[in-house]
Amino acid sequence: MPDVLQEFPMEMGFALFEYCGDGNFLPIAQLPDWFSEIWAGAGNASGPIPLSQQSPFLENFLLEAEEFWNSHASAACQSETWIEKSVSGREIPVQAKALFLGGKRILVLFSPDSQFREQVRILQTARNALLDHERLAREIQKKEILLHCIVHDLSQPLSVMHVAMDSLSQESISERSKQFLTLGKHASDQQETMIRQILQAFSDDLRASLDAGTEGNSSSDLLECARKSMISLGLTFDAKGVRVAVSPSVDLKAKWPVVAEDSRLQRIFSNLLENALRYTPAGRRVTIGVEDEGDFLKAYVDDEGPGLPQDLRPEQIFGLFMKGKQGGGKAGLGLYFCRITVERWGGSIGCVTLPVKGSRFWFRLPRSADNMATHAPNARDASDLTGTKRKPIPIRPLRILLADDQEDIRTLTAYQLKRSGHKVVVARDGIHALKAFHSASFDVALLDQEMPGMTGDEVARAIRTAEQGKKKRVFLVASTGNTTSEDAGRLKQAGFDEVLGKPFRLEDLNLILSYFPGAEPAVKTPAPPSPQEGATLAELTARVGGDEKLLKRMIHTFLRDIPKRVTGIASVIRRKDPEALASLAHALKGSVSIFGAETARKRCQELQELGRSGELSAAVEIFGALKEEIAKLQANLRGYANQTPARLKSSHAKRQGPPRNRGKRRR
Amino acid sequence: MPHILVAEDDATTREMIRGILTKQGYDVSTAADGMSALRTLKKRKFDLVLLDIWMPKMSGLGLIGTLHGEQHIPKIIVMTSDKTSDTVLNSLRGQVYQFLAKPVDAHTLISTVDNALSEDPAIPPIEVLSANKHWVELLVPCERSVVSRVQSFLSRLETDLPAEVMEKVGYAFRELLNNAIEWGGHLDPNLKVRISYIRTRKLLMYRLDDPGPGFKMEDLKHAAVSNPADDPMAHMTVREQRGLRPGGLGLMLTQQLVDELVYNEARNEVVLIKYL
């Protein structure tokens, strides 16, 4: 062999041997450095080397190689990479190959050292990148929670400050106090501006990342995201011996478009899957599924764990910093993230214990349609109120339902609204708000978004559902810290008419109330005497909590008894029985005041007082006036009682004339 | 299911209240006069009575008087449009639970009844020490629900005053009573706050004596009332540091609403005065 060829294998890192039998190998070219580094003692002789004694890996391979040589096959026999330790302790990867060339049995040893190291580096980088990605995703999740906390917690006290200071400035206070107040207002304005700027920065940030990924169309495929999360968590599941799969009942070919954004939606699935894995014993399975619910699409993750803890309600499970007592939940942020994100997209989330075993975590998101983004109202809509498009109208007294879980805001806002002449019913959470809505009639409902038990959205939806088929529609105002255009669109879709950013100013609220559809100028002077005596049908229905049947029964009872009661009063006046007069007049006063017959009530009151005083001389005259009023009321109530339900509603609409001066009577 | 008796001589009102409460799931009986109400009460145990004052045969107040000394006296809510202070004072003496203004509406009715029935039976009643037109004195348990009840009584003693004055005094009194119950009595229903209401020709005065040890102005850094003149927002910072809910404006508001607000040295007694 020429000298060049003698040195070439060595330069290329190959060690070439011819097999001599009995485990001995004869080098047929110069041996590379790495070979002498491992087998220093074996390489210096020019004679055959007993390689099979040098390394157990090699010994193993040589058994295979010998078989290969004996079979005289034409292909090669190659080993995996194994690691040898050099004399100095360095780890050197080695591969071996057996060839049959020109009738000779050739062994090639090769160290893929540099390539091997490169490979390991790439694998490690990839692994690190994966970990970084995971860490960053969690950071972003934390940031979103922080954002949420800024919106909700930090701006809540501001509302209280504004309303409190507004309240104060309407009181008669000294000049010095006024100066303090101006100072305070200025400081809180500054703070509000700063919070708004932070929020703007955050939401711009989020929006930019959204737009870049999806060209402004925030729609994701529910199933696609579920599968991506499933794949990325595959190894984790394998490690614990839990199987994860899509439910066989799901149509894999169908599209499942929802209002969402890919990376956050995958995050939600990852959180739910990790949660399921945490509670599922080895050998069991976790199942993902999606379902079509019409306007909404639902996704669920079922586990075969112990079911939900009995001491926690589902809404607590999704709370901030909640974690299971047993089982290694982390900071309790994961499920909270799921909830705030799903709710931001206009969906809902929940969990149940499954009948046989395990639990189901589910969420539903609105099905996305292509034209949705273009129809979503802009956040500026709310600020448009200050524009000149619509004419402000002086506020008339309204019946207002105010729901807010924060006591300060509730008390102060109610105080202010009452001062403005409105009638206010307060509710401390969503469930009470809905209850109040069903038990009386309101013009306006002002609903806080973040309430325990039932959010403002949910209340709004429930109210709109209950109103279906009815002519009367309550004017819904959302008060919320989330005032991006995304949120405004979502709130309007939930059925709100107006969105009021938090912290809100009384001027803003008054402005919104002044646009209340059908608002009419407040009548400052006492209302002209109504040709019809008594409250409107709508007012009466409200007084009995919306129960039209009950109202009809009451009217019927009244009309049935009234002749007897009037003749009764006539006869006690004739008999000059003051005590009986006071008693009968009092009872009648109760009835007529229920029906809002103010003049008749006054006459009854006068008769009652006459009866108590024992001086009946004026009774006949007052009784005459009372009879006239009663006649009017009777006619009116007969009209109500004879109305069919359909006519009843249209007449209610017509009779929303100038409001009577109701406040006076109530004081 | 709680049993409620509605004693009311006006058939329409009776019908309405029965209708509304029955729909809420309550078991409702009715009586058209004081005597039949008394008979019904003797026959059966009731949890709550909605009582009209002016009824034939026996008045509501007469009925309350008759019940006095009975073993089981149900909670009584008086429904009245009657503004005479005698009715209020007699009701107070008769351990009436609360007042309900007539004509009632469904919402107020339901919430008043719900509240009365859901109250913890272990909470001691309001003790009436004096029920005189010019001097009312009460011992009330330190429990949140008594605030609105006490106010439902006392506000009816001031009905001859202009609405604005009533509103301001009402707010101030409520704030002080809340403070006494929360800070002085630590919401412990076994502790009592003594409330005196004194009405003369020229002034209206409330005195509240809470069971706590009082407080120092220095300890009130979390309230706006103690802010230094050059830093009207100082208490906000303090509240934040102590992790208190935002607020602390009550005392300051109260100061603005009435003519005088005077504390004793220990600051566990306060007098509120409005000149008429």
Contacts between the chains, C-beta under 8 A, distances in Angstrom:
chain1	res1	chain2	res2	distance
A	156	B	246	7.2
A	157	B	236	7.9
A	157	B	246	3.3
A	160	B	246	4.9
A	160	B	247	6.3
A	161	B	236	7.7
A	161	B	246	7.0
A	164	B	247	7.9
A	164	B	249	4.7
A	164	B	253	7.7
A	167	B	253	7.2
A	168	B	249	7.6
A	168	B	252	7.8
A	168	B	253	6.8
A	168	B	256	6.9
A	171	B	253	7.7
A	171	B	256	5.0
A	171	B	257	6.9
A	172	B	256	7.6
A	173	B	256	5.4
A	176	B	229	7.7
A	177	B	256	7.3
A	180	B	227	7.9
A	180	B	229	7.7
A	180	B	232	3.8
A	181	B	232	7.5
A	183	B	232	5.3
A	183	B	233	7.4
A	184	B	232	5.0
A	184	B	233	5.6
A	187	B	233	5.5
A	408	B	245	6.9
A	408	B	246	6.4
A	408	B	247	4.9
A	415	B	171	7.3
A	425	B	107	5.8
A	436	B	107	6.4
A	439	B	106	5.2
A	439	B	107	5.1
A	439	B	110	5.7
A	440	B	105	6.9
A	440	B	106	5.9
A	440	B	107	4.2
A	542	B	105	7.3
A	542	B	106	7.7
A	543	B	16	8.0
A	543	B	103	7.4
A	543	B	105	4.5
A	543	B	106	6.3
A	544	B	16	6.0
A	544	B	19	6.8
A	544	B	20	6.3
A	544	B	106	5.4
A	545	B	20	5.6
A	545	B	23	7.4
A	545	B	105	8.0
A	545	B	106	3.0
A	545	B	107	6.8
A	545	B	110	7.2
A	546	B	106	7.7
A	547	B	19	6.4
A	547	B	20	7.1
A	547	B	23	6.3
A	547	B	106	7.7
A	550	B	15	7.7
A	550	B	16	6.8
A	550	B	19	3.7
A	550	B	20	7.0
A	550	B	23	7.5
A	553	B	15	6.0
A	553	B	19	6.7
A	554	B	12	5.2
A	554	B	15	5.0
A	554	B	16	5.3
A	554	B	19	7.3
A	557	B	11	5.2
A	557	B	12	5.6
A	557	B	15	5.1
A	558	B	11	7.5
A	558	B	12	4.6
A	561	B	11	5.6
A	561	B	12	7.8
A	580	B	56	7.8
A	582	B	54	7.2
A	583	B	9	7.3
A	583	B	54	6.2
A	583	B	55	7.4
A	583	B	56	5.0
A	586	B	9	7.7
A	586	B	54	4.1
A	587	B	9	4.6
A	587	B	10	4.3
A	587	B	54	7.6
A	588	B	10	7.2
A	589	B	10	8.0
A	589	B	81	7.0
A	590	B	8	7.2
A	590	B	9	7.9
A	590	B	10	3.6
A	590	B	12	7.0
A	590	B	13	4.5
A	590	B	52	7.5
A	590	B	81	7.7
A	590	B	102	6.3
A	590	B	103	7.1
A	591	B	10	5.1
A	591	B	11	7.5
A	591	B	12	4.1
A	591	B	13	6.5
A	593	B	81	6.8
A	593	B	102	6.6
A	593	B	103	4.3
A	594	B	12	5.8
A	594	B	13	6.1
A	594	B	16	6.3
A	594	B	103	4.6
A	595	B	12	7.8
A	608	B	54	7.8
A	666	B	101	7.8
A	667	B	163	5.2
